[in-house]
Amino acid sequence: MRDPMPVPVLLTKVTLPHRSKGLLTRPRLVEALEEALDRKLTLLVAPAGYGKTSLLIDLAHRHEFPFCWYSQDQTDDDLPGFLAHFIACIEQRFPAFGAQSRAALQALSQGELSLEHCETAIVNELYQTVAEHFIIVLDDYHLVSHNEEINRFTSRFVQDVDQNCHLVMLSRTLLALPDLPLMVARGQASGMGLQDLAFRPGEVKSLMLQNYQQAISDEAAQELARRTDGWITGLLLSAQTMWQGILQQLPTQRASSAELYAYLANQVLDQQPPDLRDFLLRTSYMDEFNAELCQELLGPPPAAGAWQAMLEKIVAQNLFVLLVEKDGFWLRYHHLFRDFLQERLRQEAPAQVSQMRHALIEIYSRRQEWQKAYAICTTLNELEITGRFLEQAGEPMVRSGRVALLRTWLEALPAGFLEARPALLDKLGIVLVTQGDTRRGLRLLD
């Protein structure tokens, strides 16, 4: 049997995002966070749009400690994929690290090593190869926090790793790490919440002056902070929002984050030229994208180099994107803005949405980005398409050791549909035998 292929790692997830010029430094939070980094674990927990990621990007670009960065998304909720990216984010900053940890991950994927032994191998290799203090950032951890194995690994890692490693976890929801109460009791953990991260009047004034060269009164800053409850990421991210008379434009009553965001996002989208507006809508179904991926999905641009020019334009106009400059020019939309764009496209062109989803399944399959392709399959509710995708993905996923994830996908299919497709029964049989359920696996293969 051939050795399993390594789990593919998306570099945009394990690269420190670019610090945009419009990002406002918030000294009170930077200072508080620097103090919190004396502990092994720091939690930043607040709803979307309160500046968690921006705060860490700002700190990372000014702090003396090296930062290892890992941005999670919905495709990272299986253990091998999470661990592959976790190891890669450290290796990006410390190239001497990684060989032993990847070998342990491969053994774990083959069922030859327990999660605890794999965690120990990662901790030991860090101790052997990294002597200086450093920080690991897990951004959007709430997207994987439902996975008990990932939580168990993270909880044990924080307690076992040497004192020179500091883990920072960003989440929209409270985390249920198994040993979190114990870590708090031991003084190993600290955190910030919504009240800490909410913008205060003085920060609103600083933002206005830095990004828009406008000085506003204390009263105006207090009123804006009051009406938004300190939630002004929509205003912070968009240079399109007209600050002149903004207090008159905002709803007279306090708005929820979602209501205010929808109001501002509509203002932003509807102010764009038709070609840029169309580009924003059509790229919203990709987690991250560059000019090459736009070419695959959207086809030839109207002019030479137009897709790259369009990417540069939305960065220059600060249109709710994060820029990752590693092995090319990659962008990722702010989660809320991406959700908004997807909903608008569903309303305006539902047939186009279906065509794009089918195209993305083919693109991600060619790139062997199986979880992204499967996530789109689940939105289509078309079993035939899901079945064909799993037939294509089965062998590469088995070779890469992602048998547990493949089994979950196969067993989610209706029994009648699965039994009518021998190629899928074959894949499930191999998975079961690999995981030790030999009797059932051989029965399916027979």
Salt bridges, closest charged atoms under 4 A:
ASP58 OD1 - ARG19 NE 2.89
ASP58 OD1 - ARG62 NH2 3.30
ASP73 OD1 - LYS13 NZ 3.19
ASP76 OD1 - LYS13 NZ 2.96
ASP77 OD2 - HIS146 NE2 3.22
ASP78 OD1 - ARG402 NH2 2.79
GLU91 OE2 - ARG102 NH1 2.77
GLU116 OE2 - ARG152 NE 3.06
ASP140 OD2 - HIS335 NE2 2.67
ASP160 OD1 - ARG156 NH2 2.77
ASP179 OD2 - ARG156 NH1 3.97
GLU203 OE1 - ARG26 NH2 3.14
GLU203 OE2 - ARG28 NE 2.88
ASP218 OD1 - LYS205 NZ 2.66
GLU223 OE2 - ARG226 NH2 2.77
GLU223 OE2 - ARG227 NE 2.58
ASP229 OD1 - ARG254 NH1 2.87
ASP270 OD1 - ARG277 NH2 3.82
ASP270 OD1 - ARG344 NH2 3.38
ASP278 OD2 - ARG282 NH1 3.24
ASP287 OD1 - ARG338 NH1 3.24
GLU288 OE1 - ARG332 NH2 2.61
GLU288 OE2 - LYS372 NZ 2.19
GLU292 OE2 - ARG367 NH2 3.73
GLU296 OE1 - ARG366 NH2 2.94
GLU296 OE2 - ARG367 NH2 2.58
GLU325 OE1 - HIS18 ND1 2.96
GLU343 OE1 - ARG346 NH2 2.72
GLU348 OE2 - ARG277 NH2 2.75
GLU348 OE2 - ARG344 NH2 3.35
GLU369 OE1 - LYS372 NZ 3.31
GLU382 OE1 - HIS358 NE2 3.56
GLU384 OE1 - ARG421 NH1 2.79
GLU391 OE2 - ARG421 NE 3.04
GLU395 OE2 - ARG2 NH2 3.09
GLU395 OE2 - ARG399 NE 3.68
GLU411 OE2 - ARG407 NE 3.07
GLU411 OE2 - ARG440 NH1 3.10
